[in-house]
């Protein structure tokens, strides 16, 4: 599944708002740092990774 540029922007914004390092953000989501770097740019990821990322984004809403 594709992480869109808008979703990538929201991911970067949430990381900044919570003052998280990339390592902390990836640990909170439950993915590797390598995968987190990919999603911050907007990339194709497995459906399981996509679901974890979207759930992490939706936690505060």
N, CA, C, O and CB atoms as a CASP TS submission, in Angstrom:
PFRMAT TS
TARGET T0000
AUTHOR 0000-0000-0000
METHOD Language model
MODEL 1
PARENT N/A
ATOM      1  N   UNK     1       0.845  -1.164   0.000  1.00  0.00           N
ATOM      2  CA  UNK     1       0.000   0.000   0.000  1.00  0.00           C
ATOM      3  C   UNK     1       0.895   1.233   0.000  1.00  0.00           C
ATOM      4  O   UNK     1       2.016   1.210   0.508  1.00  0.00           O
ATOM      5  CB  UNK     1      -0.964  -0.005   1.215  1.00  0.00           C
ATOM      6  N   UNK     2       0.385   2.289  -0.570  1.00  0.00           N
ATOM      7  CA  UNK     2       1.177   3.499  -0.738  1.00  0.00           C
ATOM      8  C   UNK     2       0.890   4.512   0.364  1.00  0.00           C
ATOM      9  O   UNK     2      -0.265   4.827   0.651  1.00  0.00           O
ATOM     10  CB  UNK     2       0.905   4.119  -2.100  1.00  0.00           C
ATOM     11  N   UNK     3       1.959   5.018   0.978  1.00  0.00           N
ATOM     12  CA  UNK     3       1.855   6.139   1.902  1.00  0.00           C
ATOM     13  C   UNK     3       1.885   7.398   1.043  1.00  0.00           C
ATOM     14  O   UNK     3       2.890   7.673   0.388  1.00  0.00           O
ATOM     15  CB  UNK     3       3.019   6.131   2.986  1.00  0.00           C
ATOM     16  N   UNK     4       0.809   8.157   1.037  1.00  0.00           N
ATOM     17  CA  UNK     4       0.728   9.348   0.198  1.00  0.00           C
ATOM     18  C   UNK     4       1.586  10.475   0.771  1.00  0.00           C
ATOM     19  O   UNK     4       2.038  10.405   1.914  1.00  0.00           O
ATOM     20  CB  UNK     4      -0.731   9.808   0.060  1.00  0.00           C
ATOM     21  N   UNK     5       1.799  11.491  -0.021  1.00  0.00           N
ATOM     22  CA  UNK     5       2.597  12.628   0.459  1.00  0.00           C
ATOM     23  C   UNK     5       1.891  13.329   1.619  1.00  0.00           C
ATOM     24  O   UNK     5       2.551  13.811   2.539  1.00  0.00           O
ATOM     25  CB  UNK     5       2.858  13.632  -0.690  1.00  0.00           C
ATOM     26  N   UNK     6       0.566  13.392   1.587  1.00  0.00           N
ATOM     27  CA  UNK     6      -0.179  14.001   2.703  1.00  0.00           C
ATOM     28  C   UNK     6      -0.059  13.167   3.976  1.00  0.00           C
ATOM     29  O   UNK     6       0.072  13.714   5.071  1.00  0.00           O
ATOM     30  CB  UNK     6      -1.661  14.166   2.328  1.00  0.00           C
ATOM     31  N   UNK     7      -0.101  11.859   3.833  1.00  0.00           N
ATOM     32  CA  UNK     7       0.058  10.991   4.992  1.00  0.00           C
ATOM     33  C   UNK     7       1.475  11.104   5.552  1.00  0.00           C
ATOM     34  O   UNK     7       1.661  11.150   6.768  1.00  0.00           O
ATOM     35  CB  UNK     7      -0.258   9.531   4.619  1.00  0.00           C
ATOM     36  N   UNK     8       2.471  11.148   4.668  1.00  0.00           N
ATOM     37  CA  UNK     8       3.861  11.295   5.101  1.00  0.00           C
ATOM     38  C   UNK     8       4.036  12.607   5.855  1.00  0.00           C
ATOM     39  O   UNK     8       4.742  12.656   6.862  1.00  0.00           O
ATOM     40  CB  UNK     8       4.824  11.236   3.891  1.00  0.00           C
ATOM     41  N   UNK     9       3.408  13.648   5.382  1.00  0.00           N
ATOM     42  CA  UNK     9       3.477  14.954   6.045  1.00  0.00           C
ATOM     43  C   UNK     9       2.851  14.867   7.440  1.00  0.00           C
ATOM     44  O   UNK     9       3.394  15.420   8.397  1.00  0.00           O
ATOM     45  CB  UNK     9       2.759  16.041   5.194  1.00  0.00           C
ATOM     46  N   UNK    10       1.727  14.185   7.558  1.00  0.00           N
ATOM     47  CA  UNK    10       1.061  14.019   8.856  1.00  0.00           C
ATOM     48  C   UNK    10       1.942  13.208   9.810  1.00  0.00           C
ATOM     49  O   UNK    10       1.985  13.493  11.007  1.00  0.00           O
ATOM     50  CB  UNK    10      -0.316  13.327   8.678  1.00  0.00           C
ATOM     51  N   UNK    11       2.628  12.220   9.297  1.00  0.00           N
ATOM     52  CA  UNK    11       3.532  11.404  10.113  1.00  0.00           C
ATOM     53  C   UNK    11       4.672  12.267  10.645  1.00  0.00           C
ATOM     54  O   UNK    11       4.996  12.211  11.832  1.00  0.00           O
ATOM     55  CB  UNK    11       4.093  10.211   9.291  1.00  0.00           C
ATOM     56  N   UNK    12       5.274  13.059   9.775  1.00  0.00           N
ATOM     57  CA  UNK    12       6.367  13.942  10.191  1.00  0.00           C
ATOM     58  C   UNK    12       5.862  14.979  11.202  1.00  0.00           C
ATOM     59  O   UNK    12       6.557  15.299  12.166  1.00  0.00           O
ATOM     60  CB  UNK    12       6.992  14.650   8.960  1.00  0.00           C
ATOM     61  N   UNK    13       4.662  15.494  10.982  1.00  0.00           N
ATOM     62  CA  UNK    13       4.093  16.493  11.890  1.00  0.00           C
ATOM     63  C   UNK    13       3.850  15.895  13.275  1.00  0.00           C
ATOM     64  O   UNK    13       4.161  16.522  14.287  1.00  0.00           O
ATOM     65  CB  UNK    13       2.778  17.053  11.316  1.00  0.00           C
ATOM     66  N   UNK    14       3.295  14.685  13.320  1.00  0.00           N
ATOM     67  CA  UNK    14       3.034  14.059  14.621  1.00  0.00           C
ATOM     68  C   UNK    14       4.344  13.785  15.345  1.00  0.00           C
ATOM     69  O   UNK    14       4.428  13.979  16.558  1.00  0.00           O
ATOM     70  CB  UNK    14       2.235  12.748  14.449  1.00  0.00           C
ATOM     71  N   UNK    15       5.358  13.342  14.629  1.00  0.00           N
ATOM     72  CA  UNK    15       6.663  13.112  15.244  1.00  0.00           C
ATOM     73  C   UNK    15       7.192  14.408  15.848  1.00  0.00           C
ATOM     74  O   UNK    15       7.688  14.409  16.975  1.00  0.00           O
ATOM     75  CB  UNK    15       7.663  12.550  14.209  1.00  0.00           C
ATOM     76  N   UNK    16       7.092  15.501  15.117  1.00  0.00           N
ATOM     77  CA  UNK    16       7.575  16.792  15.606  1.00  0.00           C
ATOM     78  C   UNK    16       6.742  17.288  16.789  1.00  0.00           C
ATOM     79  O   UNK    16       7.290  17.767  17.781  1.00  0.00           O
ATOM     80  CB  UNK    16       7.551  17.828  14.477  1.00  0.00           C
ATOM     81  N   UNK    17       5.416  17.172  16.680  1.00  0.00           N
ATOM     82  CA  UNK    17       4.535  17.633  17.756  1.00  0.00           C
ATOM     83  C   UNK    17       4.807  16.913  19.075  1.00  0.00           C
ATOM     84  O   UNK    17       4.684  17.499  20.151  1.00  0.00           O
ATOM     85  CB  UNK    17       3.082  17.435  17.357  1.00  0.00           C
ATOM     86  N   UNK    18       5.175  15.649  18.979  1.00  0.00           N
ATOM     87  CA  UNK    18       5.424  14.849  20.186  1.00  0.00           C
ATOM     88  C   UNK    18       6.898  14.841  20.576  1.00  0.00           C
ATOM     89  O   UNK    18       7.293  14.154  21.518  1.00  0.00           O
ATOM     90  CB  UNK    18       4.945  13.419  19.975  1.00  0.00           C
ATOM     91  N   UNK    19       7.718  15.615  19.840  1.00  0.00           N
ATOM     92  CA  UNK    19       9.164  15.696  20.107  1.00  0.00           C
ATOM     93  C   UNK    19       9.812  14.319  20.163  1.00  0.00           C
ATOM     94  O   UNK    19      10.574  14.018  21.082  1.00  0.00           O
ATOM     95  CB  UNK    19       9.419  16.433  21.419  1.00  0.00           C
ATOM     96  N   UNK    20       9.505  13.493  19.182  1.00  0.00           N
ATOM     97  CA  UNK    20      10.040  12.141  19.116  1.00  0.00           C
ATOM     98  C   UNK    20      11.203  12.075  18.140  1.00  0.00           C
ATOM     99  O   UNK    20      11.212  12.757  17.115  1.00  0.00           O
ATOM    100  CB  UNK    20       8.947  11.149  18.711  1.00  0.00           C
ATOM    101  N   UNK    21      12.181  11.245  18.471  1.00  0.00           N
ATOM    102  CA  UNK    21      13.212  10.929  17.497  1.00  0.00           C
ATOM    103  C   UNK    21      12.625   9.908  16.522  1.00  0.00           C
ATOM    104  O   UNK    21      11.572   9.327  16.785  1.00  0.00           O
ATOM    105  CB  UNK    21      14.516  10.382  18.192  1.00  0.00           C
ATOM    106  N   UNK    22      13.294   9.699  15.423  1.00  0.00           N
ATOM    107  CA  UNK    22      12.827   8.677  14.471  1.00  0.00           C
ATOM    108  C   UNK    22      12.784   7.312  15.137  1.00  0.00           C
ATOM    109  O   UNK    22      11.871   6.523  14.892  1.00  0.00           O
ATOM    110  CB  UNK    22      13.738   8.629  13.224  1.00  0.00           C
ATOM    111  N   UNK    23      13.766   7.037  15.976  1.00  0.00           N
ATOM    112  CA  UNK    23      13.805   5.749  16.673  1.00  0.00           C
ATOM    113  C   UNK    23      12.600   5.603  17.592  1.00  0.00           C
ATOM    114  O   UNK    23      11.955   4.554  17.610  1.00  0.00           O
ATOM    115  CB  UNK    23      15.109   5.607  17.479  1.00  0.00           C
ATOM    116  N   UNK    24      12.291   6.654  18.361  1.00  0.00           N
ATOM    117  CA  UNK    24      11.145   6.597  19.267  1.00  0.00           C
ATOM    118  C   UNK    24       9.838   6.438  18.500  1.00  0.00           C
ATOM    119  O   UNK    24       8.973   5.657  18.896  1.00  0.00           O
ATOM    120  CB  UNK    24      11.091   7.853  20.134  1.00  0.00           C
ATOM    121  N   UNK    25       9.694   7.175  17.405  1.00  0.00           N
ATOM    122  CA  UNK    25       8.479   7.073  16.603  1.00  0.00           C
ATOM    123  C   UNK    25       8.324   5.667  16.037  1.00  0.00           C
ATOM    124  O   UNK    25       7.237   5.091  16.085  1.00  0.00           O
ATOM    125  CB  UNK    25       8.496   8.105  15.467  1.00  0.00           C
ATOM    126  N   UNK    26       9.411   5.114  15.500  1.00  0.00           N
ATOM    127  CA  UNK    26       9.327   3.769  14.924  1.00  0.00           C
ATOM    128  C   UNK    26       8.974   2.742  15.995  1.00  0.00           C
ATOM    129  O   UNK    26       8.215   1.809  15.736  1.00  0.00           O
ATOM    130  CB  UNK    26      10.654   3.390  14.243  1.00  0.00           C
ATOM    131  N   UNK    27       9.524   2.911  17.200  1.00  0.00           N
ATOM    132  CA  UNK    27       9.201   1.994  18.299  1.00  0.00           C
ATOM    133  C   UNK    27       7.738   2.128  18.709  1.00  0.00           C
ATOM    134  O   UNK    27       7.077   1.128  18.990  1.00  0.00           O
ATOM    135  CB  UNK    27      10.113   2.260  19.509  1.00  0.00           C
ATOM    136  N   UNK    28       7.230   3.359  18.744  1.00  0.00           N
ATOM    137  CA  UNK    28       5.819   3.577  19.098  1.00  0.00           C
ATOM    138  C   UNK    28       4.886   2.915  18.087  1.00  0.00           C
ATOM    139  O   UNK    28       3.844   2.369  18.450  1.00  0.00           O
ATOM    140  CB  UNK    28       5.515   5.082  19.183  1.00  0.00           C
ATOM    141  N   UNK    29       5.275   2.971  16.821  1.00  0.00           N
ATOM    142  CA  UNK    29       4.450   2.376  15.765  1.00  0.00           C
ATOM    143  C   UNK    29       4.601   0.862  15.748  1.00  0.00           C
ATOM    144  O   UNK    29       3.650   0.142  15.444  1.00  0.00           O
ATOM    145  CB  UNK    29       4.826   2.957  14.394  1.00  0.00           C
ATOM    146  N   UNK    30       5.795   0.381  16.076  1.00  0.00           N
ATOM    147  CA  UNK    30       6.063  -1.054  16.048  1.00  0.00           C
ATOM    148  C   UNK    30       6.683  -1.509  14.729  1.00  0.00           C
ATOM    149  O   UNK    30       6.445  -2.624  14.265  1.00  0.00           O
ATOM    150  CB  UNK    30       4.784  -1.819  16.298  1.00  0.00           C
ATOM    151  N   UNK    31       7.485  -0.619  14.134  1.00  0.00           N
ATOM    152  CA  UNK    31       8.163  -0.944  12.875  1.00  0.00           C
ATOM    153  C   UNK    31       9.651  -0.630  13.018  1.00  0.00           C
ATOM    154  O   UNK    31      10.073   0.007  13.983  1.00  0.00           O
ATOM    155  CB  UNK    31       7.540  -0.151  11.676  1.00  0.00           C
ATOM    156  N   UNK    32      10.435  -1.086  12.045  1.00  0.00           N
ATOM    157  CA  UNK    32      11.870  -0.823  12.081  1.00  0.00           C
ATOM    158  C   UNK    32      12.162   0.626  11.722  1.00  0.00           C
ATOM    159  O   UNK    32      11.339   1.306  11.109  1.00  0.00           O
ATOM    160  CB  UNK    32      12.614  -1.763  11.129  1.00  0.00           C
ATOM    161  N   UNK    33      13.348   1.087  12.113  1.00  0.00           N
ATOM    162  CA  UNK    33      13.753   2.451  11.772  1.00  0.00           C
ATOM    163  C   UNK    33      13.871   2.609  10.256  1.00  0.00           C
ATOM    164  O   UNK    33      13.533   3.660   9.711  1.00  0.00           O
ATOM    165  CB  UNK    33      15.091   2.805  12.455  1.00  0.00           C
ATOM    166  N   UNK    34      14.347   1.576   9.583  1.00  0.00           N
ATOM    167  CA  UNK    34      14.470   1.617   8.119  1.00  0.00           C
ATOM    168  C   UNK    34      13.099   1.842   7.482  1.00  0.00           C
ATOM    169  O   UNK    34      12.956   2.683   6.596  1.00  0.00           O
ATOM    170  CB  UNK    34      15.105   0.303   7.583  1.00  0.00           C
ATOM    171  N   UNK    35      12.101   1.096   7.930  1.00  0.00           N
ATOM    172  CA  UNK    35      10.747   1.247   7.393  1.00  0.00           C
ATOM    173  C   UNK    35      10.191   2.622   7.732  1.00  0.00           C
ATOM    174  O   UNK    35       9.507   3.235   6.912  1.00  0.00           O
ATOM    175  CB  UNK    35       9.819   0.148   7.942  1.00  0.00           C
ATOM    176  N   UNK    36      10.476   3.107   8.926  1.00  0.00           N
ATOM    177  CA  UNK    36       9.989   4.436   9.311  1.00  0.00           C
ATOM    178  C   UNK    36      10.572   5.514   8.396  1.00  0.00           C
ATOM    179  O   UNK    36       9.860   6.432   7.987  1.00  0.00           O
ATOM    180  CB  UNK    36      10.346   4.737  10.782  1.00  0.00           C
ATOM    181  N   UNK    37      11.848   5.409   8.077  1.00  0.00           N
ATOM    182  CA  UNK    37      12.457   6.380   7.160  1.00  0.00           C
ATOM    183  C   UNK    37      11.757   6.347   5.809  1.00  0.00           C
ATOM    184  O   UNK    37      11.572   7.389   5.180  1.00  0.00           O
ATOM    185  CB  UNK    37      13.964   6.096   6.986  1.00  0.00           C
ATOM    186  N   UNK    38      11.369   5.161   5.358  1.00  0.00           N
ATOM    187  CA  UNK    38      10.647   5.047   4.083  1.00  0.00           C
ATOM    188  C   UNK    38       9.290   5.739   4.145  1.00  0.00           C
ATOM    189  O   UNK    38       8.923   6.468   3.223  1.00  0.00           O
ATOM    190  CB  UNK    38      10.461   3.573   3.706  1.00  0.00           C
ATOM    191  N   UNK    39       8.550   5.518   5.214  1.00  0.00           N
ATOM    192  CA  UNK    39       7.203   6.082   5.271  1.00  0.00           C
ATOM    193  C   UNK    39       7.222   7.595   5.453  1.00  0.00           C
ATOM    194  O   UNK    39       6.298   8.284   5.020  1.00  0.00           O
ATOM    195  CB  UNK    39       6.417   5.441   6.399  1.00  0.00           C
ATOM    196  N   UNK    40       8.271   8.117   6.092  1.00  0.00           N
ATOM    197  CA  UNK    40       8.384   9.578   6.236  1.00  0.00           C
ATOM    198  C   UNK    40       8.498  10.269   4.879  1.00  0.00           C
ATOM    199  O   UNK    40       8.127  11.433   4.733  1.00  0.00           O
ATOM    200  CB  UNK    40       9.600   9.935   7.103  1.00  0.00           C
ATOM    201  N   UNK    41       9.009   9.551   3.902  1.00  0.00           N
ATOM    202  CA  UNK    41       9.169  10.102   2.556  1.00  0.00           C
ATOM    203  C   UNK    41       7.965   9.796   1.671  1.00  0.00           C
ATOM    204  O   UNK    41       7.793  10.406   0.616  1.00  0.00           O
ATOM    205  CB  UNK    41      10.434   9.554   1.912  1.00  0.00           C
ATOM    206  N   UNK    42       7.139   8.857   2.099  1.00  0.00           N
ATOM    207  CA  UNK    42       6.030   8.392   1.272  1.00  0.00           C
ATOM    208  C   UNK    42       6.542   7.259   0.403  1.00  0.00           C
ATOM    209  O   UNK    42       7.330   7.484  -0.516  1.00  0.00           O
ATOM    210  CB  UNK    42       5.433   9.550   0.401  1.00  0.00           C
ATOM    211  N   UNK    43       6.111   6.072   0.681  1.00  0.00           N
ATOM    212  CA  UNK    43       6.621   4.899  -0.029  1.00  0.00           C
ATOM    213  C   UNK    43       5.591   3.784  -0.023  1.00  0.00           C
ATOM    214  O   UNK    43       4.576   3.845   0.670  1.00  0.00           O
ATOM    215  CB  UNK    43       7.933   4.412   0.600  1.00  0.00           C
ATOM    216  N   UNK    44       5.880   2.781  -0.804  1.00  0.00           N
ATOM    217  CA  UNK    44       5.051   1.578  -0.847  1.00  0.00           C
ATOM    218  C   UNK    44       5.436   0.694   0.342  1.00  0.00           C
ATOM    219  O   UNK    44       6.615   0.397   0.537  1.00  0.00           O
ATOM    220  CB  UNK    44       5.229   0.807  -2.213  1.00  0.00           C
ATOM    221  N   UNK    45       4.454   0.276   1.133  1.00  0.00           N
ATOM    222  CA  UNK    45       4.703  -0.576   2.293  1.00  0.00           C
ATOM    223  C   UNK    45       3.705  -1.724   2.311  1.00  0.00           C
ATOM    224  O   UNK    45       2.688  -1.705   1.617  1.00  0.00           O
ATOM    225  CB  UNK    45       4.617   0.239   3.605  1.00  0.00           C
ATOM    226  N   UNK    46       4.023  -2.720   3.121  1.00  0.00           N
ATOM    227  CA  UNK    46       3.113  -3.854   3.274  1.00  0.00           C
ATOM    228  C   UNK    46       1.829  -3.396   3.972  1.00  0.00           C
ATOM    229  O   UNK    46       1.851  -2.439   4.745  1.00  0.00           O
ATOM    230  CB  UNK    46       3.790  -5.000   4.075  1.00  0.00           C
ATOM    231  N   UNK    47       0.719  -4.074   3.702  1.00  0.00           N
ATOM    232  CA  UNK    47      -0.552  -3.695   4.348  1.00  0.00           C
ATOM    233  C   UNK    47      -0.482  -3.688   5.875  1.00  0.00           C
ATOM    234  O   UNK    47      -1.120  -2.850   6.513  1.00  0.00           O
ATOM    235  CB  UNK    47      -1.645  -4.641   3.910  1.00  0.00           C
ATOM    236  N   UNK    48       0.277  -4.602   6.469  1.00  0.00           N
ATOM    237  CA  UNK    48       0.376  -4.636   7.931  1.00  0.00           C
ATOM    238  C   UNK    48       1.073  -3.385   8.456  1.00  0.00           C
ATOM    239  O   UNK    48       0.679  -2.843   9.489  1.00  0.00           O
ATOM    240  CB  UNK    48       1.133  -5.895   8.392  1.00  0.00           C
ATOM    241  N   UNK    49       2.103  -2.924   7.752  1.00  0.00           N
ATOM    242  CA  UNK    49       2.813  -1.710   8.145  1.00  0.00           C
ATOM    243  C   UNK    49       1.885  -0.511   7.973  1.00  0.00           C
ATOM    244  O   UNK    49       1.812   0.354   8.845  1.00  0.00           O
ATOM    245  CB  UNK    49       4.114  -1.526   7.309  1.00  0.00           C
ATOM    246  N   UNK    50       1.184  -0.465   6.858  1.00  0.00           N
ATOM    247  CA  UNK    50       0.251   0.636   6.591  1.00  0.00           C
ATOM    248  C   UNK    50      -0.775   0.741   7.719  1.00  0.00           C
ATOM    249  O   UNK    50      -1.073   1.838   8.191  1.00  0.00           O
ATOM    250  CB  UNK    50      -0.464   0.432   5.229  1.00  0.00           C
ATOM    251  N   UNK    51      -1.309  -0.388   8.145  1.00  0.00           N
ATOM    252  CA  UNK    51      -2.315  -0.397   9.206  1.00  0.00           C
ATOM    253  C   UNK    51      -1.729   0.136  10.513  1.00  0.00           C
ATOM    254  O   UNK    51      -2.373   0.936  11.192  1.00  0.00           O
ATOM    255  CB  UNK    51      -2.867  -1.819   9.412  1.00  0.00           C
ATOM    256  N   UNK    52      -0.519  -0.294  10.875  1.00  0.00           N
ATOM    257  CA  UNK    52       0.118   0.179  12.098  1.00  0.00           C
ATOM    258  C   UNK    52       0.317   1.692  12.065  1.00  0.00           C
ATOM    259  O   UNK    52       0.067   2.381  13.054  1.00  0.00           O
ATOM    260  CB  UNK    52       1.461  -0.524  12.305  1.00  0.00           C
ATOM    261  N   UNK    53       0.763   2.197  10.930  1.00  0.00           N
ATOM    262  CA  UNK    53       1.026   3.631  10.796  1.00  0.00           C
ATOM    263  C   UNK    53      -0.265   4.426  10.911  1.00  0.00           C
ATOM    264  O   UNK    53      -0.311   5.438  11.610  1.00  0.00           O
ATOM    265  CB  UNK    53       1.715   3.932   9.457  1.00  0.00           C
ATOM    266  N   UNK    54      -1.314   3.974  10.232  1.00  0.00           N
ATOM    267  CA  UNK    54      -2.585   4.695  10.278  1.00  0.00           C
ATOM    268  C   UNK    54      -3.199   4.656  11.674  1.00  0.00           C
ATOM    269  O   UNK    54      -3.805   5.637  12.106  1.00  0.00           O
ATOM    270  CB  UNK    54      -3.563   4.107   9.263  1.00  0.00           C
ATOM    271  N   UNK    55      -3.054   3.542  12.384  1.00  0.00           N
ATOM    272  CA  UNK    55      -3.551   3.461  13.754  1.00  0.00           C
ATOM    273  C   UNK    55      -2.778   4.420  14.656  1.00  0.00           C
ATOM    274  O   UNK    55      -3.366   5.052  15.533  1.00  0.00           O
ATOM    275  CB  UNK    55      -3.443   2.018  14.286  1.00  0.00           C
ATOM    276  N   UNK    56      -1.458   4.535  14.447  1.00  0.00           N
ATOM    277  CA  UNK    56      -0.638   5.456  15.228  1.00  0.00           C
ATOM    278  C   UNK    56      -1.070   6.899  14.979  1.00  0.00           C
ATOM    279  O   UNK    56      -1.161   7.697  15.912  1.00  0.00           O
ATOM    280  CB  UNK    56       0.852   5.277  14.884  1.00  0.00           C
ATOM    281  N   UNK    57      -1.334   7.224  13.720  1.00  0.00           N
ATOM    282  CA  UNK    57      -1.775   8.580  13.399  1.00  0.00           C
ATOM    283  C   UNK    57      -3.136   8.893  14.028  1.00  0.00           C
ATOM    284  O   UNK    57      -3.384  10.024  14.447  1.00  0.00           O
ATOM    285  CB  UNK    57      -1.846   8.764  11.883  1.00  0.00           C
ATOM    286  N   UNK    58      -4.003   7.901  14.090  1.00  0.00           N
ATOM    287  CA  UNK    58      -5.372   8.115  14.568  1.00  0.00           C
ATOM    288  C   UNK    58      -5.489   8.085  16.101  1.00  0.00           C
ATOM    289  O   UNK    58      -6.553   8.401  16.633  1.00  0.00           O
ATOM    290  CB  UNK    58      -6.286   7.063  13.971  1.00  0.00           C
ATOM    291  N   UNK    59      -4.437   7.719  16.808  1.00  0.00           N
ATOM    292  CA  UNK    59      -4.511   7.591  18.260  1.00  0.00           C
ATOM    293  C   UNK    59      -5.029   8.855  18.950  1.00  0.00           C
ATOM    294  O   UNK    59      -5.778   8.763  19.922  1.00  0.00           O
ATOM    295  CB  UNK    59      -3.154   7.243  18.804  1.00  0.00           C
ATOM    296  N   UNK    60      -4.641  10.014  18.465  1.00  0.00           N
ATOM    297  CA  UNK    60      -4.982  11.258  19.144  1.00  0.00           C
ATOM    298  C   UNK    60      -6.339  11.816  18.732  1.00  0.00           C
ATOM    299  O   UNK    60      -6.765  12.845  19.256  1.00  0.00           O
ATOM    300  CB  UNK    60      -3.923  12.281  18.879  1.00  0.00           C
ATOM    301  N   UNK    61      -7.022  11.157  17.806  1.00  0.00           N
ATOM    302  CA  UNK    61      -8.276  11.697  17.298  1.00  0.00           C
ATOM    303  C   UNK    61      -9.468  10.949  17.801  1.00  0.00           C
ATOM    304  O   UNK    61     -10.600  11.290  17.458  1.00  0.00           O
ATOM    305  CB  UNK    61      -8.280  11.688  15.816  1.00  0.00           C
TER
END
